[in-house]
């Protein structure tokens, strides 16, 4: 016999961000009002509390198209800043009144006798289907040896960085050159702070090229319609770092070579850490060249599309390096370089341990096929490459949420009431 209220609801959505809200929207569109969203904080929390003050989108506003709530502002080619993103998500929730319970944490998910048991801080619930929509950026990653660094050097992760004023006097070492690393570097650099940057493997992208934003070109070219099953290098898609660029001040590309000319100190990959220094790999030139190759590769694809389609677009040359390192240091001594703070920008680990089901791989990620799992009724939404490049972004969540809602609707039965 099905369980009854208040212990039963047909569908439980874990997470009240844009992914969870999108799932709720599509369920309501299909007449499935018997569902609940459990959000441990409040709507828009990650955007509000886990981003720095000058944070903004790196994809144009026109790609903000949550289901039933496309961007309607007057700057479609612009980039929403943090407060605007929060407002966009909050207004989305107001537009269809989802059944959300804020301040409720999900402690465990199990399956028993055909139903899911979902233990929360507001009691035990049972349901037919569960949609986990909490993304995958859960536990900030710190490398081995970080605990050896002297206490007088402030260490924070990118998720805790808010503004330059929280960084002590002296020089700052940023580890990681993905989007967060380079954007925080620029944030500090613009205030006159001395910054050191250890490079990672992130590629880079032009911001505007031949009269349009590169992201706009790539979408027009159908690049973002490629599904995971069609991707030529699935392992790279899942493990690769996003291209770095920024939407700050109307959007611009980030050229680390130019920042080097302006005084930012670049270093290779940090191979070892002790209480005095980093041991460095001599690969600055290699990493910069790889990033530039990615940049020019995007330009080439756009060139080919323009030529094939016969589009009238202004000519523009590809990137040529403006700086090369004279030396490749093998170490970075904290004291000699007056390092008083380190900002780790090297990513996160997923933490789905509260889901007690055999559906996770060795990296801790769920094994899914477009968000469906081997356990009937257990779904995931908002993960990178769940189906396409946009699956974890405002641009692609709608399609994924619709797919999962259709799966649920196909087997949905109205709950029995007393």
N, C-alpha and C positions, 0 to 999 in steps of 0.2 A: 504493500500500500504506500502511495506517495505520502510524504510528510506534509503537514499543514503549517500555516502561518502561526506564530512568527518565526518558526524554525526552517521553513522551506521557501525558496523562490526558484523559479525555473532556471535562471541564468545569473551567475555571479561574475561581475567584471572586476578584476583587481587592478586598480590604478585609475585615477581620474584626470589624467593628462589628455592631450589631444587624441591619443590612440583609444583610450577607454571611452572618451566622450563620443568618438566616431562610431565605435561599436554600439553604444547605446542609441545613437541617432538611427542607425540602420535597423536595429531591433525594433525600435518604436515605429519606424516606417513600415515594418512588416507586421505590425499589430501585436508584437511581443512586449507588452508593457510590464510583464511579470519578470523583472530583473532588477538587480541592485548593483551600483558601483560602490566599492569600498576604496576610499582614498585616505591614506594614513595621515596626510597633511591637509592641504586645501587645493582647490583648483588653481593651476598655474604655478604650483610650488617650485618645481625645478627651474622654470624660467625666472621666477621672482627671487629665489634664495640661492641658487647654485650657479649663478652667472655674475660676472663682474659688471660694474656700473656702466661701462661704455660698450657692453656686448651688443651686437646686432646680428641679424641674419646675414648669411653669405649667399643665399639664393634670393633672386628678385621677389618682390612682394606678389607679383602675379602668379607665383607658384604656391602661394598660400591658398589652398582650396580644400579646406575641410568639408566633408559632405554637408550640403545645404548651406554652406557658409563661405563662399569664395571671397577673396579680397575685393573690396569695393571702394577703396580709397582713391585719392587723386595722384598717387605716385607709384604706379604699377612696376616701374623699373627701379624703384628705390629699394631700401632695405630697412625693415622695421627695427627700431632700437628696442632694448629690453622692456621698457614700460609699455610700449606699443604691442609687443608680443603677448605680454600678460593680459592686456586689455582685449586683444583679439581672441584669446582662448576663453577668457571670462565671458565675453559677449556671445561666444559660440554656445556656451552652456546656457546662458539666459535665453537664447533663441528657441530652445526646444525643451527646457525644464527637465533634464535627466534625473532619474531617481538616485541621486548620489548621497552617500553618507560620508562626510568629511571627518577626519580625526579618528578613523577606524583602521587599525592595522590587521592584516591577514597574517596569522601566525603559522598555519599549516594547511596543506591541501592533501587529502587522501581520497581514495575511492573504496567504497565498501558496499557490497550487495547492490551494485548497479548505480549507486548515487555517490556524488562527491560530498565529503565531509570537509567543511571549511571552518576552521577554528579562527575566530577573530577576537579582538579586544572587547567586542560587544557580544560575545557568546558564540555558540556553535550553530552553524547553518548547514543546510543540505540543499543540493541543487542537481539538476540534470546536466548542466554544462558550465564550464569555467573558461573565461577568457582572461589570460594573463597579459596585461597591457602596461608593463612597468619598464619597458626598454631593457637595456643591458648594461647601462653605466651605473653600477651599483657600488663597488668597493674600490676606492682610489688605489692605484698600483704604486708601490714604492719598491725600489730595487734592493737587492741584497747589499748590505753595507751602509745603508742610510742611517742605521742606528749608531754607526761609528763616528759620525760627524759630530764635532764638539757642540755642546749645548748653547754656546754663545752665538752660533749661527742659526738664525731663524729658518725653519723648514716649514713650508706649506705646500699643499697640493693645489692644482689649478681650480678645483671646486671650491676652495676656501679663499681664493684671491678675489678681492672686491675693487680695490683702488690703490693707486701709488702711495697714498698717505699711510697705509698700513705697513709699508716696507721700511725697515730701519735705514738710517744713514749708512753710507758705505756703498759697496758694489753688489749687484744682484746676479746670481747665476741661474739661468733658466735651462732646464734639461728637457729637451724635446722640441722639435720644430714642426709639429703638426699645427692645425688651425689655432688651438688654444695657445700653444707656445709662442708662435710668431705674433699673434695679436696682443698677448700680454707683454711681449717684448716691446712692441710698438707703443703700447700704452705707457710703459715706463720710460722708454726712450724720449717720447714727446714731452715728458716733464723734466728732461735733463738728467735723469738718472743714468749712471754707468751700468751697462748691461753686458753680460757674457752669455753666450748661447751655445749649448752642445747640440749638434745636429742629429736628427733621426733620419728616417727614410722617406719622409713625406714628399710627394710630388707637388708641383705648383701649377697654377693655371693663370692664363691672362684674365683680367677682369673684363675689359672691353676690347674688342678686336673687330676691325673692319665695319665699324658703325653700330655694333650691337654688343650687349653683354654676352660674354662667351656662353654662359648658362642658357641664355635665350636662344642663341644659335644652336646649341647642342639639343635642346628640346625640340626646336623646329626640325632638326635633322632626324628626329626619332631615336636619338641615342638613349634617352631615358625610358624607352619602351622595351628595351632588352630585358628579358626575364632571366632569373637566375639559372633556369634550366637551359637557356640559350647562351649563357655567358661562356666565352672561350676559356676562361681561367677562373673557375669557381673558387679555388683555394685562395687566389689573390684577391678576389672580390670580398671574401669574408675576412681576410686578415689584413688587407691593405689599408693604409691611412688615407684619409681624405686629402684632396688637393688643398694647399693653403693659399688663401687670398682673404680679402676682408670687404665688408659692406660699410665700413666706417666712413663718415663724411661723404656719403654718396657713393662709396665703393671705389676701391682701387686694388691693384695687384700688390703683392709684397715681394720685393726683390731683395733677398738677403745680401747679395753682393753690394747693393746700394747702401744698405744699412751698415755694412762693414766700412764703406768709405766715410760714413758719418760717425764712426767711432764704436759701433757694436763689435765686440770681440767674438769671433766664431771659432768653434772647436769641433773636433771629430767626435765620434761615438764614445761615451764614457764606458770603458771596459772594466774598470775597477775603482773601488772607493775605500779609503781609509781615513783616519782622523785628521790627516794633513792635506790630502789632495785627491784629485781624480787622476786615474791613469787613462790616457786617451788613445784612441785609434787614429792613425794618420790618414783620414779619409775625407777631409774637408772638400778638396777638389772633386773627388768622386761623387760625393753626395750633392754638391751644387750642380755638377754636370748632369746628374740623373734627373734632378728637379727641372733643370732647363730643357732637357730632352722631352720631358712630359709636356712642358709649356709649349714648345715648338710643335710637338706632335698634335696638340689640340688645334693650334693655328693651321697646321697642314690639313687636318680633316675639314676644318671650316673652309679653307681655300678650295678644296676639292668639291665640296658641296656647292659653293657659290658658282664655281665654273660649270659644274654639271647642270645646275638648275638655271643657269643664265641670269643670275641675280646681279643687278647693278649695285655694287658696294664699293666703297673707297678702298684703294690699295693700301696695304700696310706691310711693313717688313717684319720678319721674325726677330726674336730676341738675340742679341749678341752680348756676351758678358762684359760688365763694366769694371770688374775687379777680379783678381786672382790672388790667393794667399801666397805670401812670400815664403812663409815657413809653415810647417805642420807640427804644432807642439805635441809632445808625448805625455805631458802632464799639466795639470792646472792646480797650482798650490793656493790654498784658501788664504793663508796669511799674506803671502807676497802680493796677491791681487786684491786684498782688502775685501774679500767676500764676507758679507755679513748676513746674507739671506740666500736661500735656494728655493726656487719654485719648481716643483715637479709637474711636468706636463706630458706624462708618458702613459696616460690612459687609465682604464678601469678594468676590473674583473667582474664578470657576472656573478650574482648570488641568488640562485633559485633554490637554495637548500630547503626552504620551507615547503616546497612541492615534493612530496614523498611519492614519486612515481618514476618508473624506469624509462625515462625518455630523454636523458641528457648524455651528451658525449663527454670525452675526457677533458675538454676545455670548459665544461660546465654550461654549455649552450644546449637548448632543447633541439632535438632532431625533429624537423617539421617538413611538411610538404605544403607550402603556401599557408603556414600557420596551423595546419592540422597535425595531430600527432598520432602515434600508434595506440594511444588510449582514447577510445571514442568519447567525445564530449570535452576533451581538453584541448584548448586552442591558445595560440600566442599571436600577439599583434604589436606592431611598432618596432620590430627587430630589423637590423640591417639586412637587406637583400632577402627579406621574407618572400618577395616575388620580384621586385625591381629595385633599381637604385633609390627610388623615392619611398621605399617601404618604411623607413624610419624618419621620414620628413613630412612636412605639411603637404608636399606635392603628391605623395603616393598612398597615404594612409586610407583615403576614402575608398579606393579600389579594393584594398585588402580587407577593410572592415566590411564592405559589401559582400565579398566572397564568403567570409566567415558567417555573417548574418544569414546568408542564403543557406549555408550548410545547416545551421541551427534550425532555421525555419522549415526546412524540408522534413525534419523529424520532430517538429514541435507538437506537443500535446498540451492542451489547456490543463492547468493544475486542478485537481479535485479539491473542492472546498467543502467544509463541514456544513 
